[in-house]
């Protein structure tokens, strides 16, 4: 008897076929493209492009692997129906999916379905979908999540309550999570709203990426970390990462205790971090990022700055707040983690002005960045020398700046090494490198010991 051949017809703008789960990445891309065009669709594993059912081996982890790939790489999150179907002795996997939070991104790229192709979405279309989503009454943070009261991180929850009570902004007689979440408007019965899950559940809704780079470019990194979790937990991790990465100097004011001064005001960094989480476009699925460079550090939040306004307007003027996530910002206001009166940028600027730290704000169509410059405040002309004492970075030493002294050393020996410079000047090798990097008139020609320094007029 001839083997029966089953066919599911042709691929369409809402139906996609994949031969096996070896094409998971391509499958997620197709799902995003279909969602952006039609809001729902079907995808089969175990079917050839022409619709012929070939089946595939399915074990206990197959469906879980598909679910995890969709959950990890498709944003905003969706919750598809994944099941097995049988055609004779052949088994396929059917994924039925739907969503109304366009634009969707697969592996951080928006795509659109055209016939049976998944094309990268043009920027104007992406922006239009974002504007339409933001303008409708539907709010991502007010929708019910898949997480329940039982999923709350108790450590983060208790820490939040303690802070909120201390600043006297909430006072609940009953401090059971279900009672508190309901009164804060973050739950429906036993289910948390998306805002509640983002704030208090250690899940994949929030992602934080942090890295340190060897220079002022993203070329060589010396450390990189990635976390998922609740907003409150990730904000603490980000602030601690910045604190650990910063340089600190010591001042003595005549008392027995020394005073440790950070190169960037910690309060300003904390404000920038909590704002990055609270005001970001959570549905985009993109990470909040902390990047530490040699000369500056940046905190990036996905989601463009509101149209028609600039950061300077909120710093110099009294303006009404523009809240992308009002439930989240209101909850953080109760614990005084942030204020809800459009004063966050002003507090960052005021703290930096007082410390003499240069700060800049800039954004593009995808996100907003706060940049803090390092070693630019009052007192940062000092650095720990190679002999353990403090020397001047770019100030004076024996009546001459380090730039001048380095030039004199090069004039005497144009093959001198940086290490020899550091030893001669009794400063650290790091300081020597920093001073040289700031000099436009000194260049090293060649490589290694065979090269030499040249001084340009």
C-alpha positions in Angstrom: 0.0 0.0 0.0 1.3 3.4 -1.0 2.1 5.7 1.9 -0.5 8.5 2.3 0.7 12.0 1.8 -0.8 14.8 3.8 -0.8 18.4 2.7 -1.8 21.5 4.7 -2.0 23.7 1.6 0.1 26.8 0.9 1.8 29.3 3.1 -0.1 32.5 3.4 0.3 35.9 5.2 -1.1 34.2 8.4 0.2 30.6 8.0 3.9 29.6 8.2 5.5 26.2 7.8 8.8 25.1 9.3 10.4 21.7 8.7 11.5 21.3 12.3 12.3 23.1 15.5 15.8 23.6 14.1 14.3 26.7 12.6 13.1 28.2 15.9 14.8 31.6 15.3 13.1 31.9 11.9 9.8 30.8 13.4 9.8 33.5 16.0 10.7 36.1 13.3 7.7 34.9 11.2 5.4 35.1 14.2 6.4 38.8 14.9 5.9 39.7 11.2 2.4 38.0 11.1 1.4 39.7 14.4 2.4 43.1 13.1 0.3 42.6 10.0 -2.7 40.5 11.1 -2.7 40.3 14.9 -3.0 36.5 14.8 -1.7 33.5 12.9 -0.6 29.8 12.9 2.8 28.2 12.6 3.6 24.5 12.1 6.7 22.6 12.8 7.1 19.4 10.8 5.8 20.7 7.5 7.7 21.6 4.3 7.3 25.0 2.7 4.9 23.5 0.1 2.6 22.2 2.9 3.7 18.6 2.8 3.5 17.0 6.3 6.8 15.3 7.1 6.5 15.3 10.8 9.2 15.5 13.4 10.3 13.7 16.5 8.7 15.2 19.6 9.8 14.5 23.1 9.0 15.8 26.6 11.0 19.0 26.1 10.0 19.9 22.6 7.0 22.0 23.4 8.8 23.6 26.3 11.7 24.6 24.1 9.3 26.2 21.6 7.6 28.1 24.4 10.9 29.3 25.9 12.2 30.5 22.5 9.0 32.6 22.0 9.1 33.9 25.5 12.8 34.9 25.3 12.9 36.5 21.8 9.4 37.9 21.0 8.4 41.2 22.6 5.9 42.3 23.8 5.2 39.0 25.4 2.4 36.8 24.1 1.0 33.5 25.4 0.5 31.1 22.4 -1.3 27.8 22.3 1.2 25.1 21.5 0.0 21.6 20.8 0.7 18.4 18.9 -1.3 17.3 15.9 -1.3 13.9 14.2 -1.5 13.1 10.5 -1.4 9.4 10.1 1.8 8.2 11.7 3.4 11.7 11.5 3.2 14.3 14.3 3.6 18.0 13.9 3.5 20.9 16.4 0.9 23.7 15.9 1.5 27.1 17.4 -1.6 29.3 17.4 -0.8 32.9 18.5 -2.4 36.3 18.7 -1.6 39.8 20.0 -2.8 43.4 19.8 0.3 45.3 21.1 2.0 46.1 17.8 4.7 46.6 16.9 6.2 43.2 17.9 10.0 42.6 17.8 11.7 39.3 17.2 15.3 39.2 18.4 14.9 43.0 18.9 14.0 43.7 15.2 10.5 44.6 14.0 9.3 42.9 10.9 6.2 42.9 8.7 4.6 40.0 6.7 4.3 40.5 2.9 2.9 37.4 1.1 5.1 34.6 2.7 8.1 36.8 3.4 9.1 38.5 6.7 10.6 41.9 5.8 12.4 44.3 8.2 9.9 47.0 9.0 10.7 50.5 7.8 11.3 53.1 10.5 8.2 55.3 9.7 5.9 52.3 10.0 7.5 51.3 13.3 7.1 54.8 14.7 3.4 55.0 13.5 2.6 51.7 15.2 4.2 53.0 18.4 2.2 56.2 18.3 -1.0 54.4 17.7 -0.4 52.0 20.5 0.4 54.8 22.9 -2.6 56.8 21.9 -5.3 54.2 22.4 -6.9 53.6 25.8 -5.4 50.1 26.0 -2.6 50.2 28.6 -0.1 47.4 28.8 0.6 47.9 32.5 -3.1 47.7 33.4 -3.7 44.4 31.7 -3.8 41.2 33.7 -0.5 39.2 33.7 0.0 35.5 34.0 1.5 36.0 37.5 -0.3 35.7 40.8 0.0 37.2 44.3 1.9 34.0 45.2 4.7 34.9 42.7 5.6 38.1 44.5 9.2 38.4 45.6 8.7 38.7 49.4 12.1 40.4 49.9 11.3 43.2 47.4 7.8 43.5 48.7 8.8 43.9 52.4 11.5 46.3 51.5 9.1 48.4 49.5 6.5 48.5 52.4 9.2 49.5 54.9 10.3 52.4 52.8 6.8 53.6 52.0 5.8 53.5 55.7 9.0 55.3 56.7 8.3 58.3 54.4 4.6 58.2 55.6 3.1 57.9 52.1 1.1 54.8 52.8 -0.3 53.2 55.9 -2.1 49.9 55.6 -3.4 48.1 58.6 -3.3 44.8 56.7 0.0 44.3 55.1 -0.8 41.0 53.4 0.4 41.1 49.7 -3.1 40.5 48.4 -4.5 43.4 50.4 -1.6 45.8 49.5 -1.6 44.9 45.8 -5.4 45.4 45.6 -5.2 48.8 47.3 -2.4 49.9 45.1 -4.4 49.0 42.0 -1.9 46.4 40.9 -4.1 43.2 41.1 -7.3 41.7 40.0 -8.4 39.0 42.4 -5.4 36.6 42.7 -3.7 37.8 39.4 -1.3 40.7 39.3 -1.6 43.3 36.6 1.5 43.7 34.4 2.5 46.7 36.4 2.4 44.7 39.6 4.4 41.9 38.0 7.0 44.3 36.7 7.5 45.8 40.1 7.4 42.8 42.4 8.0 39.5 40.5 11.4 38.1 39.6 10.4 37.3 36.0 11.5 38.1 32.4 9.4 41.3 32.1 12.4 43.4 33.1 15.9 42.9 31.8 19.1 44.8 32.8 22.4 44.7 30.9 25.6 46.1 32.4 29.1 46.4 31.0 32.4 48.1 31.5 34.5 49.1 28.5 38.3 49.6 28.2 37.9 52.8 26.3 35.2 55.3 25.2 34.0 53.0 22.5 32.2 49.7 22.6 35.2 47.7 21.4 36.7 45.8 24.3 34.7 45.1 27.4 36.2 44.2 30.7 33.0 43.0 32.3 29.5 42.2 31.2 26.4 41.1 33.1 22.8 40.4 32.4 19.9 40.0 34.8 16.1 39.6 34.8 13.9 40.3 37.8 11.7 42.9 39.5 12.1 46.6 38.9 13.1 47.1 42.5 15.7 44.3 42.5 17.2 45.3 39.2 17.4 49.0 40.2 19.4 48.1 43.3 21.7 45.9 41.2 22.3 48.7 38.7 23.0 51.4 41.4 25.5 49.0 43.1 27.2 48.3 39.9 27.7 52.0 39.3 28.9 52.6 42.8 31.5 49.7 42.5 32.7 51.0 39.1 33.2 54.6 40.2 36.4 56.1 41.5 36.2 57.7 44.9 38.5 60.3 46.4 39.1 61.1 50.1 38.8 64.5 51.8 39.8 65.4 55.3 37.9 68.3 56.8 39.8 68.6 60.1 37.7 66.0 61.9 38.8 62.5 62.8 36.6 60.9 60.0 37.6 61.1 56.4 35.0 62.0 53.7 34.7 59.8 50.6 33.6 61.7 47.5 32.3 59.8 44.4 33.2 61.1 40.9 29.4 61.0 40.0 26.8 61.9 42.6 25.2 58.6 43.8 21.8 60.3 44.2 21.9 61.5 40.6 22.9 58.0 39.3 20.1 56.4 41.4 17.5 58.9 40.1 18.6 58.1 36.5 18.4 54.4 37.1 14.9 54.3 38.6 13.7 56.7 35.9 15.1 54.4 33.2 13.0 51.5 34.6 9.9 53.5 35.4 9.5 55.4 32.2 10.7 52.9 29.7 8.6 51.3 26.9 8.3 48.0 28.7 6.4 46.3 25.9 9.4 46.7 23.5 11.1 43.9 25.4 14.4 45.9 25.3 16.8 46.1 28.2 17.7 49.0 30.5 21.5 49.3 30.0 24.3 50.6 32.2 27.6 51.2 30.4 30.8 52.3 32.1 33.4 53.8 29.8 36.8 55.3 30.5 35.6 58.9 30.5 31.9 58.6 31.1 29.0 56.3 32.1 25.6 56.0 30.5 22.2 54.8 31.6 19.9 53.9 28.7 16.1 53.5 28.8 14.2 52.0 25.8 11.4 54.3 24.7 11.9 57.6 23.0 11.5 60.9 24.9 8.0 62.4 24.4 7.5 64.3 21.2 7.5 68.1 21.4 9.5 68.4 24.6 13.2 68.3 25.5 15.0 67.3 28.7 16.0 71.0 29.2 12.3 72.0 29.5 11.8 69.7 32.5 15.0 71.0 34.1 14.5 74.8 33.6 10.7 75.0 33.6 7.8 73.8 35.7 5.9 71.3 33.5 3.2 68.7 33.9 4.5 65.1 34.1 4.3 62.9 31.1 3.9 59.3 32.4 4.3 56.3 30.1 3.6 53.9 33.0 1.4 55.8 35.5 0.7 52.7 37.7 4.4 52.0 38.1 5.4 55.6 38.7 2.6 56.1 41.3 3.7 53.0 43.2 7.3 54.2 43.3 6.2 57.6 44.4 4.6 56.1 47.5 8.0 54.6 48.6 9.8 57.8 47.5 11.9 55.9 45.1 10.8 58.6 42.6 8.7 61.7 42.6 5.7 61.9 40.2 5.9 65.7 39.5 8.3 65.8 36.5 11.2 66.7 38.7 13.5 63.7 38.2 15.7 65.4 35.5 16.0 68.6 37.6 17.1 66.6 40.6 19.8 64.9 38.5 20.9 68.2 37.1 21.0 70.0 40.5 23.0 67.2 42.1 25.5 67.2 39.3 25.8 71.0 39.3 26.5 71.0 43.0 29.2 68.4 42.5 30.6 70.0 39.4 29.9 66.8 37.4 29.0 67.3 33.7 25.8 65.5 32.6 24.2 65.3 29.2 20.8 63.9 28.0 20.2 62.6 24.5 17.9 60.2 22.7 16.8 58.8 19.4 13.7 57.0 18.1 14.4 54.0 20.2 15.4 55.3 23.6 16.8 57.9 26.0 20.2 58.2 27.6 21.7 60.0 30.6 25.4 60.4 30.3 27.6 61.3 33.4 31.2 62.4 32.7 33.8 61.1 35.0 36.6 62.9 36.9 35.3 66.3 36.1 34.1 67.6 39.4 36.0 69.8 41.9 38.9 67.9 43.5 39.3 65.4 40.7 42.7 66.7 39.7 44.1 64.1 42.0 44.8 60.4 41.5 46.6 57.7 43.5 50.2 57.6 42.4 52.3 54.5 41.8 54.0 55.0 45.2 50.7 55.1 47.0 50.6 58.9 47.4 48.3 61.3 45.7 49.6 63.1 42.6 47.9 65.5 40.2 46.3 64.2 37.1 46.4 67.3 35.0 47.4 69.9 37.5 50.9 71.0 38.5 53.8 69.2 39.8 57.1 71.1 40.4 55.4 74.0 38.7 54.6 72.1 35.5 51.5 70.2 34.4 51.8 66.5 33.6 51.3 67.3 30.0 54.3 69.5 30.0 56.4 67.0 31.9 55.5 64.2 29.6 56.5 66.4 26.6 59.8 67.1 28.2 60.4 63.4 28.8 59.6 62.7 25.1 62.0 65.5 24.0 64.8 63.8 26.0 63.9 60.2 24.8 61.3 59.7 22.1 61.3 55.9 22.8 60.4 56.3 26.5 57.7 53.9 27.6 54.5 54.8 29.5 55.8 52.7 32.5 59.0 54.7 32.5 57.0 57.9 32.5 54.9 56.8 35.4 58.0 55.8 37.4 59.8 59.1 36.7 56.7 61.2 37.6 55.7 59.0 40.6 52.2 58.6 39.3 50.2 55.6 38.2 50.3 54.1 34.7 46.6 54.7 34.5 47.1 58.4 35.1 49.9 58.6 32.4 47.5 56.9 29.9 44.7 59.3 30.8 46.9 62.4 30.3 48.3 61.1 27.0 44.8 60.4 25.7 43.8 64.0 26.4 46.8 65.4 24.5 46.2 66.2 20.8 49.9 67.0 20.1 51.5 63.7 21.1 51.3 60.6 18.9 53.0 57.2 19.1 54.3 56.1 15.7 54.7 52.4 15.0 54.1 49.6 17.4 55.7 48.0 20.4 59.3 48.8 21.3 60.2 49.6 17.7 57.9 52.7 17.7 58.6 56.2 18.9 56.8 59.3 20.1 56.2 62.4 17.9 55.3 65.8 19.1 53.1 67.9 16.8 53.0 71.7 16.9 
